[in-house]
Amino acid sequence: MNEHILYETDGAIAHIWHNRPHARNAESQGLLQELDDALQAASADDAVRVIVIGGKGDHFSAGHDLKEAAAKRSNFTVEERWAFEERYYFRYAMNIWDCPKPTIAQVSGACIAGGFMVANMCDLIVASEDAFFSDPVCHTLGAAAVEVLIHPWVMNARKAKEFLFTGSRLTAREAHELGMVNTVVPRADLEAETLRMAGRIAQCDPFALKLVKRSINRGLDAQGLRTSVQAHFDSHQLSHQSEGFQRRRTEGLANAIQRSPGASRS
């Protein structure tokens, strides 16, 4: 029985929902574990051809659950933090990237930091007009972005630098113009458009989908994607030892969002 996600299947489509709307779908340890379990279940289910990841309530995800991190992991050793983040953030994100079936992120409202990472590990993104994307943690936490630096691969290097250096937000329309988002629709049409796209994909031969996804991902790997994100994970761990991160931790990780350059906007 899931506590933090909702897993539903409708014919050939599996829907995995972040289901903590009271917490803006912040990605707690339990949610990430359940999300990965659901992803593996959908991958192993021969009846499922497409997997959709979304968020119940107003937001896709406000990112890592910083309140939980402050309560449970603020005093982790280097080794403990590395092991935790490698499993729950890096490996589980790469499991989405490596999923043998097509994945679609259905994004509404906030898609921040860890939420940005999860959505952008999916093959496609359908976003509502009110969706926005942000990774402000260089500003808010003094850390080197999130654990998986997918950013320059889903926008471009120059825009990724601006995005991270300034901690600014991308609207759904801006993300679409960059090629990061496939489709933008009114909020009322988001689920219907996502299901329409998923249904169209589900009509394709599943083995053909598996092979063409593998070919495209291998092409990106040949360009250095996997080596790049693995190297960044190491750099991200180093940033936890910086004076800036230690100062933020002392001030309180749970209050980090208040330092976001876009925190005053809703």
C-alpha positions in Angstrom: 0.0 0.0 0.0 1.5 3.3 -1.1 1.5 6.2 1.3 3.2 8.9 -0.8 2.4 8.1 -4.5 -0.7 6.9 -6.3 -0.2 4.2 -8.9 -2.9 3.7 -11.5 -3.2 1.8 -14.8 -5.6 2.4 -17.6 -5.1 -0.1 -20.3 -1.6 0.4 -21.8 -0.9 3.5 -19.7 0.5 3.6 -16.1 0.1 6.8 -14.2 2.5 7.4 -11.2 1.4 10.4 -9.2 3.3 12.3 -6.6 0.6 12.3 -3.9 1.6 14.7 -1.1 -0.4 17.8 -2.2 -0.3 19.1 1.4 3.5 19.4 1.0 3.5 20.6 -2.6 4.5 17.1 -3.5 8.0 17.5 -2.0 10.0 14.4 -2.7 10.6 12.7 0.7 12.6 9.5 1.0 9.4 7.5 1.2 8.0 9.1 -1.9 11.1 8.5 -3.9 11.2 4.9 -2.8 7.6 4.3 -3.8 8.1 6.1 -7.1 11.0 3.9 -8.0 9.0 0.8 -6.9 6.1 1.9 -9.1 8.4 2.6 -12.0 9.9 -0.9 -11.8 6.4 -2.4 -11.5 5.2 -0.6 -14.6 8.4 -1.6 -16.5 7.8 -5.2 -15.7 4.1 -5.2 -16.6 3.7 -6.4 -20.2 0.3 -4.7 -20.4 1.9 -1.2 -19.8 3.4 0.5 -22.8 3.7 4.1 -21.6 4.4 5.6 -18.1 3.1 9.0 -17.1 4.6 10.8 -14.0 2.5 13.6 -12.5 1.5 15.4 -9.3 -1.8 15.5 -7.5 -3.0 18.9 -6.5 -1.6 22.2 -7.8 2.0 21.2 -8.3 4.2 18.6 -9.9 6.8 18.9 -7.1 8.4 21.6 -5.0 11.6 19.5 -5.0 13.5 17.7 -2.3 11.8 17.5 1.1 14.1 19.9 3.0 12.2 19.7 6.2 12.8 15.9 6.3 16.4 16.4 5.3 16.9 18.9 8.2 15.3 16.5 10.7 16.9 13.2 9.5 20.1 13.9 7.6 21.6 17.2 8.8 24.4 15.4 10.7 25.2 12.8 8.1 28.9 12.0 7.5 30.3 12.4 4.0 29.9 8.7 3.5 26.3 8.6 4.7 25.3 11.5 2.6 27.0 10.1 -0.5 25.3 6.7 -0.1 21.9 8.3 0.5 22.0 10.7 -2.4 23.5 8.2 -4.8 20.6 5.8 -4.2 17.6 8.1 -3.8 18.6 11.0 -6.1 21.1 9.8 -8.6 20.3 6.1 -9.1 16.5 6.6 -8.9 16.7 9.5 -11.4 18.8 7.4 -13.8 16.2 4.6 -13.5 13.7 6.9 -15.1 16.2 7.8 -17.8 17.0 4.1 -18.4 13.4 2.9 -18.2 12.8 0.6 -21.2 9.3 2.2 -21.9 8.5 5.7 -22.9 7.9 8.1 -20.0 6.0 11.4 -20.0 6.1 14.0 -17.3 2.7 15.7 -16.8 3.8 19.0 -15.2 1.6 21.6 -13.6 2.5 24.4 -11.1 5.9 24.2 -9.5 8.6 21.9 -10.9 11.5 22.8 -8.7 15.0 21.4 -8.1 14.4 17.6 -7.3 11.1 17.9 -9.2 12.9 19.5 -12.1 15.3 16.6 -12.1 12.6 13.9 -12.1 10.5 15.6 -14.8 13.5 16.0 -17.1 14.6 12.4 -16.8 11.4 11.6 -18.6 11.4 11.2 -22.4 8.7 13.8 -23.0 7.1 16.7 -21.0 3.6 18.0 -21.3 3.1 21.2 -19.2 0.2 23.4 -18.3 0.4 27.1 -19.0 0.9 27.8 -15.2 3.8 25.4 -14.9 7.3 26.8 -14.1 10.7 25.2 -13.8 13.4 26.2 -11.3 16.6 25.0 -9.8 17.7 27.7 -7.3 19.9 25.6 -5.0 23.1 27.4 -5.9 21.5 30.4 -4.3 19.4 28.7 -1.6 21.7 26.0 -0.4 25.2 26.9 -1.7 25.2 23.6 -3.5 26.2 22.9 -7.1 22.7 22.5 -8.6 20.8 19.2 -8.0 22.4 15.8 -8.0 21.8 15.0 -11.7 22.9 17.9 -13.9 20.6 17.1 -16.8 20.0 20.9 -17.4 22.5 21.5 -20.3 21.2 18.4 -22.1 17.5 19.5 -22.1 18.0 23.2 -22.8 21.5 24.3 -23.9 24.7 25.1 -22.1 24.4 28.9 -22.2 20.8 28.9 -21.0 21.6 26.3 -18.3 24.3 28.6 -17.0 21.9 31.6 -16.8 19.2 29.4 -15.2 21.6 28.1 -12.5 23.7 31.2 -12.0 20.7 33.4 -11.4 18.3 30.9 -9.8 15.6 32.2 -12.1 12.5 30.5 -13.3 11.4 29.3 -16.7 7.8 29.5 -17.6 6.2 26.6 -19.5 6.3 28.7 -22.7 10.0 29.6 -22.3 10.8 25.9 -21.7 8.9 25.0 -24.8 10.8 27.5 -26.9 14.0 26.0 -25.6 12.9 22.5 -26.6 12.8 21.3 -23.0 9.0 20.9 -23.0 7.1 19.2 -25.9 3.6 20.7 -25.5 2.0 23.5 -23.4 -1.8 23.5 -22.9 -4.3 25.2 -20.6 -4.4 23.7 -17.1 -7.9 22.3 -17.7 -6.6 20.3 -20.7 -3.4 19.0 -19.2 -4.5 15.5 -18.3 -6.5 15.0 -21.5 -3.5 16.1 -23.7 -1.1 13.9 -21.8 -3.4 10.9 -22.1 -3.9 11.7 -25.8 -0.1 11.7 -26.4 0.3 8.5 -24.3 -2.5 6.8 -26.1 -0.9 7.6 -29.5 2.5 6.3 -28.3 0.8 3.1 -26.9 -0.3 2.3 -30.4 3.3 1.8 -31.5 5.0 -1.6 -31.3 6.5 -1.8 -27.8 9.7 -3.5 -29.0 10.2 -0.8 -31.6 9.7 1.9 -28.9 12.3 0.1 -26.7 14.9 0.0 -29.4 14.5 3.5 -30.7 14.6 4.9 -27.2 17.7 2.9 -26.5 19.3 4.2 -29.7 18.6 7.8 -28.9 19.8 7.5 -25.4 23.0 5.7 -26.6 23.6 8.6 -28.9 23.4 11.0 -26.0 25.7 8.7 -24.0 28.2 8.7 -26.9 28.2 12.5 -26.7 29.0 12.2 -23.0 25.7 12.5 -21.1 26.2 9.7 -18.7 29.8 10.5 -18.0 28.9 14.1 -17.5 26.1 13.5 -15.0 28.2 11.0 -13.1 31.0 13.5 -12.8 28.6 16.2 -11.6 27.3 14.0 -8.9 30.8 13.8 -7.4 31.1 17.6 -7.7 27.7 18.0 -6.0 29.0 16.0 -3.1 32.1 18.2 -2.8 29.8 21.3 -2.6 28.3 19.9 0.6 31.6 20.5 2.3 31.8 24.2 1.2 31.6 27.1 3.6 28.5 28.3 1.8 26.6 25.0 2.2 27.7 24.7 5.9 26.4 28.2 6.5 23.0 27.4 4.9 22.8 24.2 7.0 23.5 26.1 10.2 20.8 28.6 9.3 18.4 25.8 8.6 17.8 23.8 5.4 14.0 24.0 5.8 14.1 27.8 5.4 16.2 27.6 2.2 13.3 28.3 -0.1 12.9 31.8 1.4 16.3 32.7 -0.2 15.2 31.7 -3.7 15.4 34.6 -6.1 11.9 33.7 -7.2 10.4 32.9 -3.8 8.2 35.9 -3.7 6.4 34.9 -6.9 3.7 32.2 -6.9 
